């Protein structure tokens, strides 16, 4: 064995010996998967808190209408008591952003965002719950955590070992927050792959059904996204996410089986009267179509 091989082996063993006692391998309460956790709950919260202002600013900041913000918060928080394990204890926040980009995304630690561009295209409250529930699913399945860990690993085992030795939350945030936001603020870690999107759909339907919403709202959301994909400029989500038709088929299968006896509500009139009607009173912002976290 060469000196280089010995050095790599030593570094790998050091990483395992140091990192394992820190967090270790646990079973994810939402997915049931065994996973190695590099980030603690405190790390997740700190990362989300650090990255949120820059990402929100890219989408025009928070919509100033407090009644609209309160509506989004109410729908999002109605699902929180139905989240598995200790995820319910995260400091969840649900925010409506000012941009007309068709987008929604979530950060580690429970910060969930939806743009006016997407919200204004929905037909009822169950669809809003579908979007927010899907983003909750990204958080509880720890999809962003997994991508951050892989980016740390790409930076080299020495970086991970150094962070583990120091055990300083500020270093995790210093390195992790820019990874979340991306170079030039592109949020590239929030572009999830096929399996992650399908899993978030599954979890979102679970949470909205438990909260009393019709799981079919998730299907309505996907039809909105499918319609958006027909425009002259392809939305960004088509380059990194399963095509809406793939997700529609998976959702329809769940509706025909697991949720065939669901008694959840759509709350269409309430949504039209208390939410969508207020958009007509506001000036429409302008920005290009894109989709990151859905």
C-alpha positions as CSV (number, residue, x, y, z in Angstrom):
1,X,0.0,0.0,0.0
2,X,1.5,3.4,-1.0
3,X,1.9,6.3,1.3
4,X,-1.0,8.1,-0.5
5,X,-3.3,5.2,0.1
6,X,-2.3,5.1,3.7
7,X,-2.9,8.8,4.1
8,X,-6.4,8.5,2.5
9,X,-7.2,5.5,4.7
10,X,-6.1,7.3,7.8
11,X,-8.1,10.4,7.0
12,X,-11.3,8.3,6.2
13,X,-11.0,6.4,9.5
14,X,-10.4,9.7,11.4
15,X,-13.6,11.1,9.8
16,X,-15.7,8.1,10.8
17,X,-14.3,8.0,14.4
18,X,-14.9,11.7,14.9
19,X,-18.2,12.2,13.1
20,X,-20.0,9.1,14.4
21,X,-20.1,10.1,18.0
22,X,-21.2,13.6,17.0
23,X,-24.5,12.6,15.3
24,X,-24.4,9.0,14.1
25,X,-26.7,6.8,12.2
26,X,-30.5,7.2,13.0
27,X,-33.8,6.3,11.5
28,X,-35.7,9.1,9.8
29,X,-39.1,9.3,11.5
30,X,-40.8,10.5,8.3
31,X,-39.2,8.2,5.7
32,X,-38.2,5.2,7.9
33,X,-34.8,5.2,6.3
34,X,-31.6,4.7,8.2
35,X,-29.3,7.6,7.5
36,X,-26.1,9.1,8.7
37,X,-26.7,12.6,10.1
38,X,-23.9,15.1,9.7
39,X,-26.1,18.0,10.8
40,X,-27.7,18.4,14.1
41,X,-31.1,20.0,14.5
42,X,-29.3,23.1,15.7
43,X,-27.2,23.1,12.6
44,X,-30.3,22.8,10.4
45,X,-32.0,25.7,12.1
46,X,-28.9,27.9,11.9
47,X,-28.3,27.1,8.2
48,X,-31.9,27.9,7.3
49,X,-31.9,31.1,9.3
50,X,-28.7,32.2,7.7
51,X,-29.7,31.4,4.1
52,X,-33.3,32.6,4.2
53,X,-32.8,36.4,3.9
54,X,-30.7,36.2,0.7
55,X,-33.0,33.6,-1.0
56,X,-36.1,35.6,-0.1
57,X,-34.6,38.7,-1.4
58,X,-34.1,37.0,-4.8
59,X,-37.9,36.8,-5.0
60,X,-38.8,40.3,-4.0
61,X,-39.0,39.7,-0.3
62,X,-42.1,39.0,1.7
63,X,-45.5,40.1,0.3
64,X,-46.5,43.1,2.4
65,X,-50.1,42.1,2.8
66,X,-50.4,40.7,6.3
67,X,-53.7,39.0,5.7
68,X,-52.2,37.0,2.8
69,X,-49.2,36.1,5.0
70,X,-51.5,35.0,7.8
71,X,-53.5,32.8,5.4
72,X,-50.3,31.0,4.2
73,X,-49.1,30.6,7.8
74,X,-52.4,29.1,8.9
75,X,-52.5,26.5,6.2
76,X,-48.9,25.6,6.7
77,X,-49.1,25.4,10.5
78,X,-52.3,23.2,10.3
79,X,-50.1,20.4,9.1
80,X,-47.3,20.8,11.6
81,X,-49.0,18.8,14.4
82,X,-49.2,15.9,12.0
83,X,-45.4,15.7,11.3
84,X,-43.5,12.7,12.6
85,X,-40.9,12.7,15.4
86,X,-39.2,15.8,16.6
87,X,-39.6,17.7,13.3
88,X,-42.8,19.2,14.8
89,X,-40.6,21.1,17.2
90,X,-38.7,23.0,14.5
91,X,-39.4,26.7,14.4
92,X,-41.6,26.4,11.3
93,X,-42.3,29.5,9.2
94,X,-44.4,29.8,6.1
95,X,-43.9,32.9,3.9
96,X,-45.4,34.3,0.8
97,X,-42.9,36.0,-1.5
98,X,-43.6,38.9,-3.8
99,X,-42.2,37.5,-7.1
100,X,-44.5,36.1,-9.9
101,X,-41.9,33.4,-10.5
102,X,-43.7,30.0,-10.3
103,X,-41.8,28.6,-7.3
104,X,-41.8,27.2,-3.8
105,X,-38.9,25.9,-1.7
106,X,-37.9,25.0,1.9
107,X,-34.8,25.4,3.9
108,X,-33.4,23.2,6.6
109,X,-34.9,24.1,10.0
110,X,-38.5,24.5,8.8
111,X,-38.5,27.7,6.7
112,X,-41.0,27.3,3.8
113,X,-41.6,29.8,1.0
114,X,-44.1,30.1,-1.8
115,X,-44.2,32.8,-4.4
116,X,-47.3,34.9,-5.5
117,X,-46.6,33.6,-9.0
118,X,-47.5,30.0,-7.9
119,X,-50.1,30.8,-5.2
120,X,-52.1,32.9,-7.6
121,X,-52.5,30.0,-10.1
122,X,-54.0,27.7,-7.5
123,X,-57.7,27.1,-7.3
124,X,-58.4,26.1,-3.7
125,X,-56.9,25.8,-0.3
126,X,-56.1,22.1,-0.6
127,X,-53.8,22.9,-3.5
128,X,-52.0,25.5,-1.3
129,X,-51.7,22.8,1.4
130,X,-50.3,20.5,-1.3
131,X,-47.5,22.9,-2.1
132,X,-46.7,23.6,1.5
133,X,-47.0,20.0,2.5
134,X,-44.6,19.0,-0.3
135,X,-42.1,21.5,1.0
136,X,-42.5,20.2,4.5
137,X,-41.7,16.8,3.1
138,X,-38.4,18.0,1.8
139,X,-37.5,19.2,5.3
140,X,-38.6,16.1,7.2
141,X,-36.9,13.8,4.6
142,X,-33.8,16.0,5.1
143,X,-33.2,16.3,1.4
144,X,-31.2,19.5,1.7
145,X,-29.2,18.0,4.6
146,X,-28.1,15.2,2.3
147,X,-27.0,17.5,-0.4
148,X,-25.0,19.7,2.0
149,X,-23.3,16.6,3.4
150,X,-22.3,15.6,-0.1
151,X,-20.9,19.0,-0.8
152,X,-18.9,18.9,2.3
153,X,-17.6,15.5,1.2
154,X,-16.7,16.9,-2.2
155,X,-14.6,19.6,-0.5
156,X,-12.5,16.8,1.0
157,X,-12.4,14.7,4.1
158,X,-10.0,17.1,5.7
159,X,-12.7,19.8,5.8
160,X,-15.2,17.4,7.4
161,X,-12.6,16.3,9.9
162,X,-11.7,19.8,10.7
163,X,-15.3,20.8,11.3
164,X,-15.9,17.7,13.4
165,X,-12.9,18.5,15.6
166,X,-13.9,22.1,16.1
167,X,-17.6,21.2,16.6
168,X,-18.5,24.8,16.0
169,X,-22.0,25.6,14.6
170,X,-20.6,28.8,13.1
171,X,-18.3,26.9,10.8
172,X,-21.2,24.7,9.6
173,X,-23.2,27.8,8.8
174,X,-20.2,29.6,7.2
175,X,-19.7,26.8,4.7
176,X,-23.3,25.5,4.5
177,X,-25.3,28.7,3.9
178,X,-23.4,29.6,0.7
179,X,-23.9,26.0,-0.5
180,X,-27.7,26.4,0.0
181,X,-27.9,29.8,-1.7
182,X,-25.5,28.9,-4.5
183,X,-23.0,30.8,-6.5
184,X,-24.6,34.1,-7.4
185,X,-27.7,33.2,-5.5
186,X,-29.0,30.4,-7.7
187,X,-30.2,28.1,-4.9
188,X,-28.8,25.1,-6.7
189,X,-29.1,22.7,-3.7
190,X,-32.8,23.2,-3.7
191,X,-33.1,21.6,-7.2
192,X,-34.1,18.1,-6.1
193,X,-34.0,14.9,-8.2
194,X,-36.7,12.5,-9.3
195,X,-36.8,10.3,-6.2
196,X,-36.7,13.3,-3.8
197,X,-39.5,15.0,-5.5
198,X,-41.7,11.9,-5.6
199,X,-40.9,11.3,-1.9
200,X,-41.9,14.9,-1.0
201,X,-45.1,14.5,-2.9
202,X,-45.8,11.3,-0.9
203,X,-45.1,13.0,2.4
204,X,-47.0,16.1,1.5
205,X,-50.2,14.1,0.7
206,X,-49.8,12.3,4.1
207,X,-49.6,15.6,6.0
208,X,-52.4,17.4,4.1
209,X,-54.7,14.3,4.5
210,X,-54.0,14.2,8.3
211,X,-54.8,17.9,8.5
212,X,-58.2,17.4,6.8
213,X,-57.4,18.5,3.3
214,X,-58.3,16.6,0.2
215,X,-55.1,14.8,-1.0
216,X,-56.4,15.4,-4.6
217,X,-55.1,19.0,-4.1
218,X,-51.6,17.7,-4.8
219,X,-52.9,16.5,-8.2
220,X,-54.3,19.9,-8.8
221,X,-50.9,21.5,-8.1
222,X,-49.1,19.2,-10.6
223,X,-51.7,20.1,-13.3
224,X,-50.8,23.7,-12.7
225,X,-47.1,22.9,-13.2
226,X,-47.8,20.9,-16.2
227,X,-49.8,23.8,-17.8
228,X,-46.9,26.1,-17.0
229,X,-44.5,23.8,-18.8
230,X,-46.3,24.4,-22.1
231,X,-45.1,28.0,-22.5
232,X,-42.5,29.1,-25.0
233,X,-39.8,29.2,-22.3
234,X,-39.4,25.9,-20.4
235,X,-39.5,26.4,-16.7
236,X,-36.2,25.6,-15.0
237,X,-37.7,22.7,-13.0
238,X,-37.9,20.5,-16.2
239,X,-34.1,20.3,-16.3
240,X,-33.7,18.8,-12.9
241,X,-37.0,17.4,-11.8
242,X,-39.3,14.6,-12.9
243,X,-41.7,15.8,-15.6
244,X,-45.1,16.8,-14.2
245,X,-46.7,13.8,-16.0
246,X,-44.5,11.4,-14.0
247,X,-45.5,12.9,-10.7
248,X,-49.2,13.1,-11.8
249,X,-49.2,9.3,-12.5
250,X,-47.7,8.6,-9.1
251,X,-50.2,10.9,-7.3
252,X,-53.1,9.4,-9.2
253,X,-52.1,5.9,-8.1
254,X,-52.0,7.0,-4.4
255,X,-55.4,8.7,-4.8
256,X,-56.9,5.5,-6.3
257,X,-55.5,3.3,-3.5
258,X,-54.3,4.8,-0.2
259,X,-56.6,7.8,-0.3
260,X,-59.6,6.5,-2.1
261,X,-61.7,6.9,1.1
262,X,-60.4,10.3,2.1
263,X,-62.9,12.8,3.4
264,X,-60.7,15.8,3.2
265,X,-62.0,19.2,2.0
266,X,-60.9,21.5,-0.8
267,X,-62.1,24.8,0.8
268,X,-62.4,26.4,-2.6
269,X,-64.8,29.3,-1.7
270,X,-62.8,30.3,1.3
271,X,-59.6,30.3,-0.8
272,X,-61.2,32.4,-3.6
273,X,-62.9,34.9,-1.2
274,X,-60.2,35.3,1.4
275,X,-57.0,34.8,-0.5
276,X,-57.2,35.1,-4.3
277,X,-59.5,38.1,-4.2
278,X,-56.8,40.1,-2.5
279,X,-54.4,39.7,-5.4
280,X,-56.6,41.8,-7.6
281,X,-56.0,44.7,-5.2
282,X,-52.2,44.5,-5.5
283,X,-49.9,45.5,-8.2
284,X,-48.5,42.5,-10.1
285,X,-44.7,42.2,-9.8
286,X,-42.6,41.1,-12.7
287,X,-39.9,38.4,-12.9
288,X,-39.1,35.3,-15.1
289,X,-40.7,31.9,-14.7
290,X,-38.6,29.4,-12.8
291,X,-39.1,26.6,-10.3
292,X,-36.5,25.5,-7.7
293,X,-38.0,23.6,-4.8
294,X,-41.0,21.8,-6.2
